[in-house]
Amino acid sequence: MGADDKISNKAEELGGKVKEGVGRATDDERLEAEGRADQGESKFKQAGEKLKDSAKDVKDAFKR
């Protein structure tokens, strides 16, 4: 995955934090939960990106 995907995932995580904070500030439990879910989804995607990067590094190491 490229840098664009990594930036997009990080932006999604930050958006989730904002949504969670707004939900907490306005006592909107649903919005707060959506924010936490957005963050979790983003972190899951980021973990997948790291796994792909690691697999690529291993593949490249065997090419040498």
N, C-alpha and C positions, 0 to 999 in steps of 0.2 A: 504494500500500500504506500501511497505517496504522502508527501508532506501535506497536501491539501486535505486528505482524509484525517490526518492527525490533528490538524488545526480545527477541522470541522468537529471532531469528537471532543476536543478540549473546549470549544465554544459551546457545545451542547452541555457539557458538564457545568460550565459557568452559568449557563442559562438555567439549569436545574437548581443551582445554588441560589440564584436570584429568585426563582419561583418559590423555592422553599422558604426563603426569608420573607417574601411578601406574604405568603400564606401564614407564616408564624406571626407577622406583624398585624395582620388583619383577622386573626383567629379563624382562618379558612383552612380547616384540616385537610380538605380535599386537595387544595392547591399545594399545600405543604407536602402532602404525600406524593403528588404528581412530580414535584421538584425532586424529591428523594429518588423516585423511580427513574426520572431522567438522568440523574447523576449515576445511578447504578447501571443503567443501560450504557451510558457513555464509558464508564470504567470497564465494563465488560468488553466493549469494542476496543478500547485501548489495550487491554490485555491480549486480545486477539492480534492486534497490530504488533505487539512486542513478540508474540509467539512466531508470527510470520517472519519478522525481522531476524529472530534467532535461527529459525530454520534456514533462511537464506544465507546467513553467516556460516552455518555448518556446511551447507551445500557448496558455498564458495571455497571453504577451507579444503574440501575434498578435491576440488578442481586443480589446486596448486600442485 
